[in-house]
Amino acid sequence: MSRCHHRKNPQLMIKDTLIIPAEKPDIEFILRISSRPTVDKVVVTNRRIDFSGQILIGVEYVAYASDGTQPIHFVSFELPFEGVLNKRFARTDMTAEMKATAEFCQFQNTSPRDMRIAINVKAYIVKITRAYKPLFPPGYNSAINLHYNQFQEVPLSLLNQPRP
């Protein structure tokens, strides 16, 4: 069982009217609507994570035909979404990976050419990590620079003396 369902996650309600393209026939009734949200961009700032993405919506419907046949057609749409997630531990030097799921999808056929749709999208963090920063700047030769001038020259006379 995933831990993402037990935390407070932002939920977005996306409502829109989808219009069937002119090259497709009119809708008699809708068979099925499927939706798949994806998060494309994530920006982490101090105590805030901004994200945006799109929902791919697929509509399968029976077309209106006067000859008594019931041809099945398929149309796809893309709807953008964006949201904000407040996290007190988020900092600008972090990167985040997020995913989204469609909790439920409601639709209503308003006319033979368009339909109203409402989708509840739930976004959650998969992983948040600090950005990789190298210890030394590029071109820095750590083998030479770490040992250079760290040791003072010791006279040979001190080295040849017996230890007390």
VMD Tcl script that builds the backbone (N, CA, C; Angstrom):
set m [mol new atoms 492]
animate dup $m
set s [atomselect $m all]
$s set {name element resname resid chain x y z} {
  {N N MET 1 A 0.839 -1.173 0.000}
  {CA C MET 1 A 0.000 0.000 0.000}
  {C C MET 1 A 0.884 1.236 0.000}
  {N N SER 2 A 0.596 2.161 -0.848}
  {CA C SER 2 A 1.412 3.356 -0.980}
  {C C SER 2 A 1.131 4.339 0.154}
  {N N ARG 3 A 2.181 5.043 0.576}
  {CA C ARG 3 A 2.020 6.009 1.653}
  {C C ARG 3 A 1.388 7.306 1.172}
  {N N CYS 4 A 1.327 7.513 -0.130}
  {CA C CYS 4 A 0.851 8.798 -0.641}
  {C C CYS 4 A -0.628 9.026 -0.342}
  {N N HIS 5 A -1.397 7.989 -0.080}
  {CA C HIS 5 A -2.822 8.153 0.175}
  {C C HIS 5 A -3.115 8.565 1.617}
  {N N HIS 6 A -2.115 8.506 2.494}
  {CA C HIS 6 A -2.326 8.823 3.897}
  {C C HIS 6 A -1.913 10.239 4.255}
  {N N ARG 7 A -1.373 10.976 3.316}
  {CA C ARG 7 A -0.894 12.323 3.585}
  {C C ARG 7 A -1.835 13.349 2.983}
  {N N LYS 8 A -1.654 14.594 3.409}
  {CA C LYS 8 A -2.436 15.676 2.825}
  {C C LYS 8 A -1.820 16.038 1.474}
  {N N ASN 9 A -2.538 15.803 0.425}
  {CA C ASN 9 A -2.072 16.083 -0.918}
  {C C ASN 9 A -3.028 17.058 -1.594}
  {N N PRO 10 A -2.506 17.918 -2.450}
  {CA C PRO 10 A -3.402 18.869 -3.116}
  {C C PRO 10 A -4.314 18.164 -4.114}
  {N N GLN 11 A -5.561 18.601 -4.143}
  {CA C GLN 11 A -6.521 18.088 -5.109}
  {C C GLN 11 A -6.993 19.260 -5.958}
  {N N LEU 12 A -7.011 19.048 -7.243}
  {CA C LEU 12 A -7.411 20.082 -8.178}
  {C C LEU 12 A -8.675 19.634 -8.891}
  {N N MET 13 A -9.622 20.542 -9.030}
  {CA C MET 13 A -10.839 20.243 -9.782}
  {C C MET 13 A -10.728 20.968 -11.122}
  {N N ILE 14 A -10.682 20.206 -12.199}
  {CA C ILE 14 A -10.577 20.770 -13.539}
  {C C ILE 14 A -11.933 20.615 -14.214}
  {N N LYS 15 A -12.523 21.748 -14.582}
  {CA C LYS 15 A -13.818 21.747 -15.265}
  {C C LYS 15 A -13.651 22.426 -16.612}
  {N N ASP 16 A -14.252 21.844 -17.636}
  {CA C ASP 16 A -14.141 22.421 -18.965}
  {C C ASP 16 A -15.244 21.856 -19.854}
  {N N THR 17 A -15.456 22.544 -20.967}
  {CA C THR 17 A -16.382 22.072 -21.989}
  {C C THR 17 A -15.571 21.592 -23.172}
  {N N LEU 18 A -15.753 20.346 -23.545}
  {CA C LEU 18 A -15.023 19.757 -24.664}
  {C C LEU 18 A -15.917 19.770 -25.900}
  {N N ILE 19 A -15.375 20.247 -27.005}
  {CA C ILE 19 A -16.132 20.335 -28.263}
  {C C ILE 19 A -15.565 19.312 -29.244}
  {N N ILE 20 A -16.462 18.519 -29.817}
  {CA C ILE 20 A -16.072 17.497 -30.781}
  {C C ILE 20 A -15.575 18.194 -32.054}
  {N N PRO 21 A -14.433 17.776 -32.625}
  {CA C PRO 21 A -13.932 18.397 -33.852}
  {C C PRO 21 A -14.917 18.253 -35.015}
  {N N ALA 22 A -14.804 19.144 -35.989}
  {CA C ALA 22 A -15.743 19.188 -37.120}
  {C C ALA 22 A -15.676 17.923 -37.976}
  {N N GLU 23 A -14.530 17.281 -38.049}
  {CA C GLU 23 A -14.406 16.081 -38.896}
  {C C GLU 23 A -15.029 14.838 -38.268}
  {N N LYS 24 A -15.414 14.902 -36.991}
  {CA C LYS 24 A -16.051 13.768 -36.315}
  {C C LYS 24 A -17.570 13.940 -36.331}
  {N N PRO 25 A -18.331 12.838 -36.340}
  {CA C PRO 25 A -19.793 12.941 -36.329}
  {C C PRO 25 A -20.336 13.314 -34.953}
  {N N ASP 26 A -21.613 13.672 -34.899}
  {CA C ASP 26 A -22.276 14.066 -33.652}
  {C C ASP 26 A -22.355 12.891 -32.673}
  {N N ILE 27 A -22.505 13.241 -31.386}
  {CA C ILE 27 A -22.604 12.232 -30.327}
  {C C ILE 27 A -24.059 11.831 -30.136}
  {N N GLU 28 A -24.304 10.512 -30.138}
  {CA C GLU 28 A -25.623 10.022 -29.733}
  {C C GLU 28 A -25.604 9.753 -28.233}
  {N N PHE 29 A -24.605 8.982 -27.770}
  {CA C PHE 29 A -24.366 8.821 -26.337}
  {C C PHE 29 A -22.912 8.413 -26.113}
  {N N ILE 30 A -22.431 8.712 -24.915}
  {CA C ILE 30 A -21.030 8.468 -24.567}
  {C C ILE 30 A -20.897 7.090 -23.932}
  {N N LEU 31 A -19.939 6.323 -24.423}
  {CA C LEU 31 A -19.680 5.001 -23.846}
  {C C LEU 31 A -18.726 5.075 -22.655}
  {N N ARG 32 A -17.592 5.773 -22.859}
  {CA C ARG 32 A -16.564 5.771 -21.822}
  {C C ARG 32 A -15.673 6.999 -21.961}
  {N N ILE 33 A -15.237 7.509 -20.820}
  {CA C ILE 33 A -14.242 8.581 -20.791}
  {C C ILE 33 A -13.114 8.128 -19.884}
  {N N SER 34 A -11.886 8.221 -20.382}
  {CA C SER 34 A -10.711 7.883 -19.576}
  {C C SER 34 A -9.812 9.109 -19.484}
  {N N SER 35 A -9.144 9.249 -18.360}
  {CA C SER 35 A -8.259 10.400 -18.176}
  {C C SER 35 A -6.976 9.937 -17.506}
  {N N ARG 36 A -5.876 10.555 -17.943}
  {CA C ARG 36 A -4.564 10.228 -17.388}
  {C C ARG 36 A -3.767 11.517 -17.189}
  {N N PRO 37 A -3.599 11.962 -15.949}
  {CA C PRO 37 A -2.816 13.178 -15.706}
  {C C PRO 37 A -1.322 12.875 -15.625}
  {N N THR 38 A -0.509 13.818 -16.083}
  {CA C THR 38 A 0.942 13.733 -15.967}
  {C C THR 38 A 1.470 15.075 -15.483}
  {N N VAL 39 A 2.453 15.041 -14.607}
  {CA C VAL 39 A 3.103 16.254 -14.120}
  {C C VAL 39 A 4.346 16.476 -14.962}
  {N N ASP 40 A 4.403 17.631 -15.650}
  {CA C ASP 40 A 5.502 17.922 -16.559}
  {C C ASP 40 A 6.598 18.762 -15.930}
  {N N LYS 41 A 6.234 19.728 -15.115}
  {CA C LYS 41 A 7.205 20.681 -14.595}
  {C C LYS 41 A 7.011 20.840 -13.087}
  {N N VAL 42 A 8.129 20.783 -12.341}
  {CA C VAL 42 A 8.107 20.960 -10.895}
  {C C VAL 42 A 9.192 21.970 -10.533}
  {N N VAL 43 A 8.811 23.015 -9.798}
  {CA C VAL 43 A 9.751 24.041 -9.347}
  {C C VAL 43 A 9.663 24.128 -7.831}
  {N N VAL 44 A 10.805 23.953 -7.160}
  {CA C VAL 44 A 10.856 23.996 -5.698}
  {C C VAL 44 A 11.432 25.340 -5.274}
  {N N THR 45 A 10.699 26.056 -4.444}
  {CA C THR 45 A 11.175 27.301 -3.847}
  {C C THR 45 A 11.075 27.159 -2.335}
  {N N ASN 46 A 11.374 28.211 -1.605}
  {CA C ASN 46 A 11.323 28.131 -0.146}
  {C C ASN 46 A 9.899 27.860 0.336}
  {N N ARG 47 A 9.727 26.717 0.968}
  {CA C ARG 47 A 8.462 26.264 1.574}
  {C C ARG 47 A 7.319 26.121 0.583}
  {N N ARG 48 A 7.632 25.920 -0.683}
  {CA C ARG 48 A 6.577 25.856 -1.691}
  {C C ARG 48 A 7.050 25.041 -2.889}
  {N N ILE 49 A 6.171 24.224 -3.433}
  {CA C ILE 49 A 6.456 23.447 -4.627}
  {C C ILE 49 A 5.367 23.766 -5.650}
  {N N ASP 50 A 5.764 24.374 -6.764}
  {CA C ASP 50 A 4.839 24.679 -7.860}
  {C C ASP 50 A 4.954 23.571 -8.899}
  {N N PHE 51 A 3.818 23.107 -9.384}
  {CA C PHE 51 A 3.841 22.056 -10.398}
  {C C PHE 51 A 2.797 22.353 -11.464}
  {N N SER 52 A 3.036 21.819 -12.648}
  {CA C SER 52 A 2.088 21.958 -13.750}
  {C C SER 52 A 2.171 20.708 -14.611}
  {N N GLY 53 A 1.111 20.481 -15.347}
  {CA C GLY 53 A 1.063 19.297 -16.190}
  {C C GLY 53 A -0.144 19.345 -17.103}
  {N N GLN 54 A -0.511 18.192 -17.589}
  {CA C GLN 54 A -1.653 18.098 -18.490}
  {C C GLN 54 A -2.396 16.795 -18.255}
  {N N ILE 55 A -3.658 16.809 -18.621}
  {CA C ILE 55 A -4.503 15.621 -18.512}
  {C C ILE 55 A -4.855 15.186 -19.924}
  {N N LEU 56 A -4.564 13.953 -20.246}
  {CA C LEU 56 A -4.953 13.385 -21.530}
  {C C LEU 56 A -6.307 12.715 -21.338}
  {N N ILE 57 A -7.319 13.198 -22.063}
  {CA C ILE 57 A -8.690 12.697 -21.932}
  {C C ILE 57 A -9.069 11.975 -23.211}
  {N N GLY 58 A -9.557 10.763 -23.072}
  {CA C GLY 58 A -10.039 9.981 -24.203}
  {C C GLY 58 A -11.532 9.756 -24.088}
  {N N VAL 59 A -12.267 10.069 -25.140}
  {CA C VAL 59 A -13.721 9.928 -25.145}
  {C C VAL 59 A -14.098 8.903 -26.222}
  {N N GLU 60 A -14.795 7.869 -25.803}
  {CA C GLU 60 A -15.301 6.854 -26.720}
  {C C GLU 60 A -16.821 7.015 -26.762}
  {N N TYR 61 A -17.365 7.215 -27.964}
  {CA C TYR 61 A -18.795 7.499 -28.058}
  {C C TYR 61 A -19.417 6.825 -29.275}
  {N N VAL 62 A -20.745 6.684 -29.213}
  {CA C VAL 62 A -21.516 6.162 -30.339}
  {C C VAL 62 A -22.001 7.372 -31.128}
  {N N ALA 63 A -21.721 7.358 -32.420}
  {CA C ALA 63 A -22.081 8.490 -33.266}
  {C C ALA 63 A -23.530 8.378 -33.720}
  {N N TYR 64 A -24.130 9.528 -33.930}
  {CA C TYR 64 A -25.502 9.571 -34.436}
  {C C TYR 64 A -25.474 9.253 -35.928}
  {N N ALA 65 A -26.278 8.269 -36.325}
  {CA C ALA 65 A -26.369 7.884 -37.735}
  {C C ALA 65 A -27.839 7.702 -38.084}
  {N N SER 66 A -28.269 8.282 -39.202}
  {CA C SER 66 A -29.684 8.218 -39.598}
  {C C SER 66 A -30.062 6.870 -40.205}
  {N N ASP 67 A -29.078 6.073 -40.637}
  {CA C ASP 67 A -29.385 4.787 -41.267}
  {C C ASP 67 A -29.577 3.656 -40.268}
  {N N GLY 68 A -29.513 3.925 -38.968}
  {CA C GLY 68 A -29.778 2.907 -37.955}
  {C C GLY 68 A -28.533 2.206 -37.450}
  {N N THR 69 A -27.373 2.460 -38.031}
  {CA C THR 69 A -26.136 1.857 -37.529}
  {C C THR 69 A -25.628 2.656 -36.333}
  {N N GLN 70 A -24.757 2.055 -35.579}
  {CA C GLN 70 A -24.186 2.717 -34.403}
  {C C GLN 70 A -22.655 2.651 -34.479}
  {N N PRO 71 A -22.046 3.509 -35.290}
  {CA C PRO 71 A -20.579 3.502 -35.369}
  {C C PRO 71 A -19.958 4.096 -34.106}
  {N N ILE 72 A -18.851 3.491 -33.691}
  {CA C ILE 72 A -18.151 3.947 -32.491}
  {C C ILE 72 A -16.956 4.787 -32.924}
  {N N HIS 73 A -16.811 5.944 -32.268}
  {CA C HIS 73 A -15.709 6.854 -32.572}
  {C C HIS 73 A -14.937 7.164 -31.295}
  {N N PHE 74 A -13.709 7.652 -31.490}
  {CA C PHE 74 A -12.834 7.990 -30.365}
  {C C PHE 74 A -12.230 9.369 -30.612}
  {N N VAL 75 A -12.221 10.214 -29.576}
  {CA C VAL 75 A -11.641 11.559 -29.639}
  {C C VAL 75 A -10.764 11.742 -28.413}
  {N N SER 76 A -9.628 12.432 -28.575}
  {CA C SER 76 A -8.771 12.714 -27.420}
  {C C SER 76 A -8.565 14.219 -27.277}
  {N N PHE 77 A -8.390 14.654 -26.027}
  {CA C PHE 77 A -8.192 16.056 -25.681}
  {C C PHE 77 A -7.065 16.159 -24.666}
  {N N GLU 78 A -6.446 17.353 -24.588}
  {CA C GLU 78 A -5.448 17.639 -23.565}
  {C C GLU 78 A -5.857 18.901 -22.821}
  {N N LEU 79 A -5.901 18.813 -21.493}
  {CA C LEU 79 A -6.221 19.964 -20.652}
  {C C LEU 79 A -5.043 20.256 -19.729}
  {N N PRO 80 A -4.578 21.513 -19.668}
  {CA C PRO 80 A -3.481 21.847 -18.746}
  {C C PRO 80 A -3.995 22.059 -17.324}
  {N N PHE 81 A -3.114 21.843 -16.350}
  {CA C PHE 81 A -3.428 22.150 -14.954}
  {C C PHE 81 A -2.155 22.614 -14.264}
  {N N GLU 82 A -2.334 23.347 -13.169}
  {CA C GLU 82 A -1.207 23.763 -12.345}
  {C C GLU 82 A -1.659 23.891 -10.901}
  {N N GLY 83 A -0.717 23.701 -9.999}
  {CA C GLY 83 A -1.063 23.756 -8.589}
  {C C GLY 83 A 0.137 24.091 -7.726}
  {N N VAL 84 A -0.122 24.253 -6.441}
  {CA C VAL 84 A 0.897 24.608 -5.455}
  {C C VAL 84 A 0.779 23.657 -4.281}
  {N N LEU 85 A 1.912 23.223 -3.780}
  {CA C LEU 85 A 1.983 22.364 -2.610}
  {C C LEU 85 A 2.884 23.046 -1.587}
  {N N ASN 86 A 2.372 23.321 -0.406}
  {CA C ASN 86 A 3.155 23.973 0.644}
  {C C ASN 86 A 3.815 22.910 1.509}
  {N N LYS 87 A 5.144 22.933 1.536}
  {CA C LYS 87 A 5.928 22.025 2.379}
  {C C LYS 87 A 6.933 22.852 3.148}
  {N N ARG 88 A 6.934 22.740 4.456}
  {CA C ARG 88 A 7.795 23.598 5.267}
  {C C ARG 88 A 9.267 23.247 5.124}
  {N N PHE 89 A 9.605 22.037 4.681}
  {CA C PHE 89 A 11.001 21.647 4.546}
  {C C PHE 89 A 11.555 21.891 3.145}
  {N N ALA 90 A 10.755 22.388 2.220}
  {CA C ALA 90 A 11.212 22.603 0.843}
  {C C ALA 90 A 12.122 23.821 0.763}
  {N N ARG 91 A 13.222 23.696 0.021}
  {CA C ARG 91 A 14.184 24.775 -0.175}
  {C C ARG 91 A 14.527 24.883 -1.660}
  {N N THR 92 A 15.118 26.013 -2.030}
  {CA C THR 92 A 15.413 26.246 -3.448}
  {C C THR 92 A 16.491 25.314 -3.994}
  {N N ASP 93 A 17.337 24.743 -3.144}
  {CA C ASP 93 A 18.385 23.844 -3.625}
  {C C ASP 93 A 17.907 22.391 -3.714}
  {N N MET 94 A 16.605 22.169 -3.743}
  {CA C MET 94 A 16.051 20.816 -3.817}
  {C C MET 94 A 15.390 20.568 -5.174}
  {N N THR 95 A 15.286 19.304 -5.513}
  {CA C THR 95 A 14.534 18.887 -6.691}
  {C C THR 95 A 13.453 17.921 -6.236}
  {N N ALA 96 A 12.329 17.925 -6.939}
  {CA C ALA 96 A 11.209 17.066 -6.554}
  {C C ALA 96 A 10.691 16.319 -7.768}
  {N N GLU 97 A 10.216 15.130 -7.510}
  {CA C GLU 97 A 9.542 14.323 -8.530}
  {C C GLU 97 A 8.112 14.109 -8.054}
  {N N MET 98 A 7.150 14.434 -8.915}
  {CA C MET 98 A 5.744 14.343 -8.528}
  {C C MET 98 A 4.976 13.497 -9.531}
  {N N LYS 99 A 3.880 12.942 -9.053}
  {CA C LYS 99 A 2.945 12.202 -9.895}
  {C C LYS 99 A 1.541 12.688 -9.585}
  {N N ALA 100 A 0.617 12.365 -10.469}
  {CA C ALA 100 A -0.775 12.752 -10.273}
  {C C ALA 100 A -1.676 11.594 -10.674}
  {N N THR 101 A -2.821 11.517 -10.013}
  {CA C THR 101 A -3.829 10.508 -10.351}
  {C C THR 101 A -5.175 11.202 -10.505}
  {N N ALA 102 A -6.019 10.640 -11.337}
  {CA C ALA 102 A -7.379 11.148 -11.504}
  {C C ALA 102 A -8.272 10.381 -10.529}
  {N N GLU 103 A -8.795 11.076 -9.525}
  {CA C GLU 103 A -9.621 10.434 -8.514}
  {C C GLU 103 A -10.996 10.061 -9.071}
  {N N PHE 104 A -11.658 11.003 -9.718}
  {CA C PHE 104 A -12.931 10.682 -10.372}
  {C C PHE 104 A -13.147 11.632 -11.541}
  {N N CYS 105 A -14.000 11.197 -12.455}
  {CA C CYS 105 A -14.286 11.956 -13.669}
  {C C CYS 105 A -15.796 11.931 -13.899}
  {N N GLN 106 A -16.396 13.112 -13.992}
  {CA C GLN 106 A -17.823 13.214 -14.285}
  {C C GLN 106 A -17.997 13.927 -15.616}
  {N N PHE 107 A -18.992 13.515 -16.382}
  {CA C PHE 107 A -19.251 14.159 -17.662}
  {C C PHE 107 A -20.746 14.269 -17.898}
  {N N GLN 108 A -21.102 15.235 -18.727}
  {CA C GLN 108 A -22.497 15.457 -19.077}
  {C C GLN 108 A -22.543 15.875 -20.537}
  {N N ASN 109 A -23.327 15.168 -21.315}
  {CA C ASN 109 A -23.474 15.491 -22.729}
  {C C ASN 109 A -24.486 16.626 -22.858}
  {N N THR 110 A -24.016 17.828 -23.203}
  {CA C THR 110 A -24.901 18.995 -23.244}
  {C C THR 110 A -25.538 19.208 -24.612}
  {N N SER 111 A -24.872 18.789 -25.669}
  {CA C SER 111 A -25.417 18.890 -27.027}
  {C C SER 111 A -24.745 17.819 -27.879}
  {N N PRO 112 A -25.187 17.623 -29.115}
  {CA C PRO 112 A -24.545 16.604 -29.958}
  {C C PRO 112 A -23.086 16.902 -30.295}
  {N N ARG 113 A -22.618 18.136 -30.096}
  {CA C ARG 113 A -21.247 18.498 -30.447}
  {C C ARG 113 A -20.345 18.789 -29.246}
  {N N ASP 114 A -20.884 18.936 -28.043}
  {CA C ASP 114 A -20.029 19.244 -26.895}
  {C C ASP 114 A -20.511 18.546 -25.630}
  {N N MET 115 A -19.596 18.512 -24.641}
  {CA C MET 115 A -19.885 17.873 -23.349}
  {C C MET 115 A -19.143 18.623 -22.259}
  {N N ARG 116 A -19.706 18.639 -21.075}
  {CA C ARG 116 A -19.057 19.213 -19.905}
  {C C ARG 116 A -18.362 18.102 -19.150}
  {N N ILE 117 A -17.158 18.414 -18.655}
  {CA C ILE 117 A -16.390 17.401 -17.942}
  {C C ILE 117 A -15.810 18.015 -16.670}
  {N N ALA 118 A -15.762 17.233 -15.605}
  {CA C ALA 118 A -15.151 17.644 -14.339}
  {C C ALA 118 A -14.284 16.490 -13.853}
  {N N ILE 119 A -13.006 16.797 -13.623}
  {CA C ILE 119 A -12.040 15.785 -13.197}
  {C C ILE 119 A -11.379 16.251 -11.917}
  {N N ASN 120 A -11.315 15.379 -10.914}
  {CA C ASN 120 A -10.601 15.658 -9.675}
  {C C ASN 120 A -9.225 15.003 -9.776}
  {N N VAL 121 A -8.179 15.835 -9.748}
  {CA C VAL 121 A -6.805 15.353 -9.872}
  {C C VAL 121 A -6.121 15.491 -8.524}
  {N N LYS 122 A -5.453 14.427 -8.083}
  {CA C LYS 122 A -4.714 14.428 -6.825}
  {C C LYS 122 A -3.225 14.307 -7.156}
  {N N ALA 123 A -2.427 15.267 -6.673}
  {CA C ALA 123 A -0.985 15.271 -6.921}
  {C C ALA 123 A -0.252 14.909 -5.637}
  {N N TYR 124 A 0.869 14.194 -5.777}
  {CA C TYR 124 A 1.645 13.817 -4.611}
  {C C TYR 124 A 3.119 13.736 -4.972}
  {N N ILE 125 A 3.950 13.896 -3.944}
  {CA C ILE 125 A 5.399 13.865 -4.116}
  {C C ILE 125 A 5.882 12.420 -4.062}
  {N N VAL 126 A 6.658 12.035 -5.064}
  {CA C VAL 126 A 7.274 10.713 -5.061}
  {C C VAL 126 A 8.612 10.783 -4.343}
  {N N LYS 127 A 9.406 11.830 -4.684}
  {CA C LYS 127 A 10.728 11.947 -4.098}
  {C C LYS 127 A 11.127 13.415 -4.086}
  {N N ILE 128 A 11.721 13.864 -2.991}
  {CA C ILE 128 A 12.274 15.214 -2.910}
  {C C ILE 128 A 13.675 15.088 -2.325}
  {N N THR 129 A 14.657 15.626 -3.040}
  {CA C THR 129 A 16.054 15.494 -2.635}
  {C C THR 129 A 16.779 16.816 -2.815}
  {N N ARG 130 A 17.912 16.917 -2.169}
  {CA C ARG 130 A 18.758 18.090 -2.374}
  {C C ARG 130 A 19.449 17.961 -3.724}
  {N N ALA 131 A 19.620 19.089 -4.379}
  {CA C ALA 131 A 20.297 19.087 -5.678}
  {C C ALA 131 A 21.769 18.774 -5.472}
  {N N TYR 132 A 22.366 18.104 -6.434}
  {CA C TYR 132 A 23.778 17.726 -6.349}
  {C C TYR 132 A 24.638 18.965 -6.565}
  {N N LYS 133 A 25.504 19.236 -5.613}
  {CA C LYS 133 A 26.479 20.310 -5.747}
  {C C LYS 133 A 27.859 19.701 -5.525}
  {N N PRO 134 A 28.774 19.877 -6.467}
  {CA C PRO 134 A 30.100 19.293 -6.284}
  {C C PRO 134 A 30.850 19.972 -5.138}
  {N N LEU 135 A 31.736 19.211 -4.501}
  {CA C LEU 135 A 32.503 19.728 -3.385}
  {C C LEU 135 A 33.497 20.789 -3.835}
  {N N PHE 136 A 34.118 20.572 -4.981}
  {CA C PHE 136 A 35.096 21.502 -5.520}
  {C C PHE 136 A 34.590 22.075 -6.839}
  {N N PRO 137 A 34.986 23.282 -7.194}
  {CA C PRO 137 A 34.565 23.849 -8.472}
  {C C PRO 137 A 35.204 23.104 -9.639}
  {N N PRO 138 A 34.645 23.213 -10.847}
  {CA C PRO 138 A 35.228 22.530 -12.004}
  {C C PRO 138 A 36.663 23.008 -12.256}
  {N N GLY 139 A 37.540 22.086 -12.613}
  {CA C GLY 139 A 38.936 22.419 -12.880}
  {C C GLY 139 A 39.813 22.428 -11.643}
  {N N TYR 140 A 39.262 22.153 -10.494}
  {CA C TYR 140 A 40.009 22.149 -9.246}
  {C C TYR 140 A 40.617 20.776 -9.065}
  {N N ASN 141 A 41.931 20.697 -8.990}
  {CA C ASN 141 A 42.606 19.422 -8.823}
  {C C ASN 141 A 42.808 19.191 -7.333}
  {N N SER 142 A 41.962 18.382 -6.754}
  {CA C SER 142 A 41.974 18.202 -5.307}
  {C C SER 142 A 43.230 17.487 -4.832}
  {N N ALA 143 A 43.837 16.616 -5.657}
  {CA C ALA 143 A 45.024 15.886 -5.230}
  {C C ALA 143 A 46.202 16.828 -5.035}
  {N N ILE 144 A 46.310 17.839 -5.864}
  {CA C ILE 144 A 47.412 18.784 -5.742}
  {C C ILE 144 A 47.084 19.856 -4.716}
  {N N ASN 145 A 45.903 20.429 -4.787}
  {CA C ASN 145 A 45.574 21.597 -3.975}
  {C C ASN 145 A 45.350 21.270 -2.502}
  {N N LEU 146 A 44.946 20.070 -2.184}
  {CA C LEU 146 A 44.730 19.743 -0.777}
  {C C LEU 146 A 46.046 19.608 -0.017}
  {N N HIS 147 A 47.117 19.095 -0.684}
  {CA C HIS 147 A 48.376 18.831 -0.002}
  {C C HIS 147 A 49.386 19.954 -0.192}
  {N N TYR 148 A 49.101 20.873 -1.043}
  {CA C TYR 148 A 50.037 21.959 -1.303}
  {C C TYR 148 A 50.025 22.950 -0.137}
  {N N ASN 149 A 51.182 23.253 0.367}
  {CA C ASN 149 A 51.378 24.220 1.455}
  {C C ASN 149 A 50.677 23.813 2.753}
  {N N GLN 150 A 50.342 22.558 2.924}
  {CA C GLN 150 A 49.778 22.152 4.210}
  {C C GLN 150 A 50.872 21.778 5.207}
  {N N PHE 151 A 52.010 21.338 4.685}
  {CA C PHE 151 A 53.099 20.901 5.563}
  {C C PHE 151 A 54.264 21.888 5.452}
  {N N GLN 152 A 54.847 22.193 6.571}
  {CA C GLN 152 A 56.017 23.053 6.569}
  {C C GLN 152 A 57.257 22.198 6.365}
  {N N GLU 153 A 58.271 22.845 5.853}
  {CA C GLU 153 A 59.524 22.118 5.676}
  {C C GLU 153 A 60.157 21.865 7.040}
  {N N VAL 154 A 60.590 20.645 7.215}
  {CA C VAL 154 A 61.216 20.257 8.478}
  {C C VAL 154 A 62.709 20.076 8.220}
  {N N PRO 155 A 63.542 20.710 8.989}
  {CA C PRO 155 A 64.989 20.522 8.778}
  {C C PRO 155 A 65.408 19.081 9.031}
  {N N LEU 156 A 66.408 18.614 8.287}
  {CA C LEU 156 A 66.904 17.233 8.424}
  {C C LEU 156 A 67.481 16.979 9.814}
  {N N SER 157 A 68.000 17.988 10.438}
  {CA C SER 157 A 68.604 17.784 11.759}
  {C C SER 157 A 67.556 17.366 12.781}
  {N N LEU 158 A 66.314 17.839 12.613}
  {CA C LEU 158 A 65.241 17.430 13.547}
  {C C LEU 158 A 64.772 16.019 13.285}
  {N N LEU 159 A 64.859 15.588 12.038}
  {CA C LEU 159 A 64.403 14.242 11.702}
  {C C LEU 159 A 65.377 13.176 12.226}
  {N N ASN 160 A 66.680 13.501 12.286}
  {CA C ASN 160 A 67.672 12.499 12.689}
  {C C ASN 160 A 67.814 12.407 14.199}
  {N N GLN 161 A 67.171 13.253 14.964}
  {CA C GLN 161 A 67.286 13.185 16.410}
  {C C GLN 161 A 66.450 12.044 16.968}
  {N N PRO 162 A 66.958 11.377 18.010}
  {CA C PRO 162 A 66.197 10.307 18.621}
  {C C PRO 162 A 64.987 10.861 19.375}
  {N N ARG 163 A 63.957 10.082 19.418}
  {CA C ARG 163 A 62.732 10.484 20.123}
  {C C ARG 163 A 62.898 10.295 21.620}
  {N N PRO 164 A 62.303 11.166 22.418}
  {CA C PRO 164 A 62.445 11.009 23.876}
  {C C PRO 164 A 61.578 9.887 24.419}
}
mol reanalyze $m
mol bondsrecalc $m
mol representation Tube
mol addrep $m
